[in-house]
């Protein structure tokens, strides 16, 4: 077991989260220079001696996904060539996670290829959060710790002291996540069933479970355009929910997401800071952001000291 202070290196994708983790641990960020040349090429230089140390690289592969993924690879390679003892890639949001299988002929399994590239670059371990598909852990041939933001989100809703709560899964694939959330809040469970009657026709949503007169909380791993989630909120309101909330770990918020949220039936949308929020997102009164820096900080500390991190998954 080691008592050495963890060495933290931050990419440029989410510097604020890196600083939050650094503050939680009381460990300064390693001085590094990361910049772009005029032609867009990425330059990385580690400006401190990290020989024979355990290094943790904090870099979500959020939009711009390709730039941030390449930057992560170059940082890992720089650390490997600087003789770091171990390199843990902390990827709070794992880009390409939705491309985890072949859904049609002649397409790549991009999540697997990204995993191979990160491993080849020199990472020894992956620490991530709320992977879109659990099987992505098996795409890596190195240890993967997949944390969950559920404890952070559940604590927030407990503090709101909402009553008569029902947790809503946005689709059949999200039932396990929603059930875990419901058990922690001692709440009932409902599911949104989505289907298209005919090709080209709008989705029709059916609510499985009783939501009438209740406070509904839709739970998902990520919020992208928020279009489907907006329709889900409308369906819940139509089914008799008194108030509708939503929470998601990863605030991708692409396309028309902010307009969808502002013009929705949601009372509040709660996300984490696994992805940095744009200025227009921060100005949206319906969005609340929670920090997962303490959760990552605790995981880093346990990994660095050779302790178990399994209790953080509960």
N, C-alpha and C positions, 0 to 999 in steps of 0.2 A: 504494500500500500504506500502511495506517495503523498507527501505533504507539500509538494512544490505548487507554487501558484500557477493556475492555468494561464497559458498565453493566448490571448484573443486577437484575432486579425479580422478586420471588417472590410467587406467589399463595399461598393458604392450603392448597392441596390436598396438597402434599408439601414442607413447609418444611425438613425435615431434608435432603432431597436438594439443595434450593437452597443450603443452608448448606455441604453437602459440595462442591458445585461452586464456590462462593465461596471456600472454603478452598483448594481445588486451584489456583485461578487467582490467589489472593492479591488478589482484587478484592472489596470490600465490597458487600453488597446495598444497593440504593437504598432509602432510607427511604420507606415508603409506609404509608398507613392503609387497611386493608381490614376492614370490619365489616358486620354485619347489623343493620338496623333491627328493631324489635319485630315488624313484620308480615312479616319475611323478606326485604325488599328489600336489595340489596347496595350498599354505599357504598364508593367507591374514591377515594383522593386521593394523588397523588404529591407527596411533601414535599421534593423536591430539584429543582434546575434540570437538565433533561435536553435542553434545546434543542440541535438540530443534532448529537445524539449517536447512536451505534448502540446500541440497547437490546435486551436479550434477556430475554424474559418466560418464567419457568419455571412451568408449570402443567399437570400431567397432568389429563385429563378422566376421572378415575376416580370411583367412587362416593363421594358422591352426584353422578352424572354431570351432571345438568342444572344443579345449583348451580355446579359447578366449571367447566362450559362457559360459563355466563353470566358468572361472575367473570372468566374469561379475556377474554371479549369486552369487558367494561367496563374492564379494565386496558389493553387495546390501544387502546380509544377514548380513554381518559385520556391515554395517551402520545402518540397522534396529535394531540390537541388541545393538548398541551404542546410541540408542534413537534419531536418526536424525528425524527432524520434517517431512520433505518430501524428497523423493529420486527421482530425474529425471535421467533416463537412457538415455544418449546421445549415440546413435548408428549410427554413420555416414554411415556405410554400414551394412545392415541387412542381415546376412547370412541365408540361406535356403529360401530366398524370391522367388526363382524360383520354389519351391515346394509348390505352393499356391492352388492347386486343385488336384483332382484325375484324372490323365490322363489315367490310366488303372486300372483294378480290383486289389483289395487287396494291395493298397499302402497307406502310411500315407499322411496326409496333414501337412507336417513338419513345414511350416511357422506358422500354427495355434498352433501346439504343443509348438514351441519355444516361441510364444507369451504368452501362458498359463504359461509356466515355469518362464518366466521373471516377470510376474505379481505376481505369487505365491511367488516368492523370496522376493517381497516387494517393487517393483517399483511403484511409484504413477503416473508417467507421462513418456512418451516416446518422445524423440526428435530425428528425423532421417532425412535422405536426399534421395530424388529420389528413393523411394521404387519401386521395379521392377513391382509390381502390386498394384494399388491404394487400392484395396479392403482389403489389409493386415491391413490397419488402423482399419477395423472392426473386426479383429481377437483379438484385445485387448479390455478389459473391463475397461480401463483407458484412459485418454486423450492422443492423439497422434498428434504431430505436424510434418508434413512431409515437410521439406524445399526443395527448388529446387536450383540446382547449375546454372541454366540458366542465372541469372544476371551476375555471375562471368564469365561464358564462353562467353556470348554475349559481355560484355565489352572488353574482350581480342580480339575478332575478329573485333570489331569496331576500336580498336586502330591499327590494322593491315592495315586498310583502303583498304580492298579488294573491288574490283568492280565487277559488273555483277554477283552477288551471287545467287545461288539456294541452298536451304536447302533440304536435302534428308533424308527421313525416311527409315531406313533399312528394314522395313517390315510394314505390315498394322497396327500392334499393336502400332507402334511408330509414327503414323501420328499426334496425338494430340500434342505430345511433339515437333515434328518438326514444326508443324504449329505455335505454340507459339514462337518458335525460329525465324521462318521466319518473323512473324509480328514485332518482336523487331528489326530485321535488315532490314525491308522493302524489303524482298527478296521473290522470287518465291518459289514454293514447288514442289518436285518430290518424287516419291516412288519407292523403289526397290521391284519388285515382284519376289519371289523365288518359284520355284517348281521343283519337281523331275518327269520327264516323266514316269519313271518306277522304281520300287523298286531296289535299288542298283546302279542306274545311278546317275551321278553327277548332282548337281543342275544347272538349267538354270535360268539365271537372266534377267528379262526384266525391262527396265526403263520406268516408267509411268511419263510423263512430259518432258519438253524440257530442256536438259542440254548442248546442243551443244554450244561451244564457251563460256561457263560459268565456274565460279569457284564453284565447288560443295563442300558442307560441310555435311558429314553424321553425324547425331546427334543420340546418343543412351544413355541409362541410365548406361550401363556397357560394358566393353570390356573384354572378357574372353580369349579365345584362339586366337581371331582376325582372324580366318580362314575365316568365312563368310564375315566379313568386308573387308578382303583383296580381296575376289572375287567381292564384291560390288564395290570396287575401280576400279578393272579391267573392270567391266561392264560399269562404268561411263566414264572411259577413252576411252573405245571402242565406246561409244555413242557420243563422241566428247567433253567431258569436258576438258577445258584447264588446270585446276589444281584441285586436289582432296585433301580435308582435312577431318579429322574426329575428333569428340570430344565425350567424355563419362565421366560421373561423377565418376564412380567407375572403377579403373584400376586393375581388378583382375589379368590379365596377367598370366594365367596358361598355362601349356603345352608348345607348340611351338610358343607362342604369339610374343615374341620379334623377332624371325626369320621371322615370317609372316609379321610383321610391317616393318622390315628393308628391306625385299625383296618385297615390295608392291609398288603400284603406288601413295601412299600417299606422299604429300609434308610435312605434319606435322600431328601428332596425339596429341590432347590436352586433358589432364585429370586433375582431382583434387587430393588433398592429403587426401581424405577420407580413403584411404588405403595406408599404407606405401609402397614405391617402393623398390624392391630389387636392389642390386648394379648393376646387368646387365641391369636392366631397366633404371636406372639413366644414364648409359653410352650410351644409344641409342640416337643418334643425332636427330631422327625424333620425339621424345617424349618431350612434354612440359608439366610441371606440375604447376597448379595454386593452391593457398591456399584458403580454405573455412573457415579458422579459424575466420576471421572477421565476416562472416555470422553467424556462430554458436555463436560467442561471443555476437553479437547483440541480437540473440534469447534468450540466457541465461539471459542477462541483462533485457530484457522485461519480461520474465517469473518471474524472481526474484523480479521485481518491480511491478508485477501485471498488466502490460500493455499488449495491444493486440500485437500479432505477425503476424496477418493476412496480413499486408502490405508486409511482407517478402516473401509471397507466390506469389506475383505478378510478 
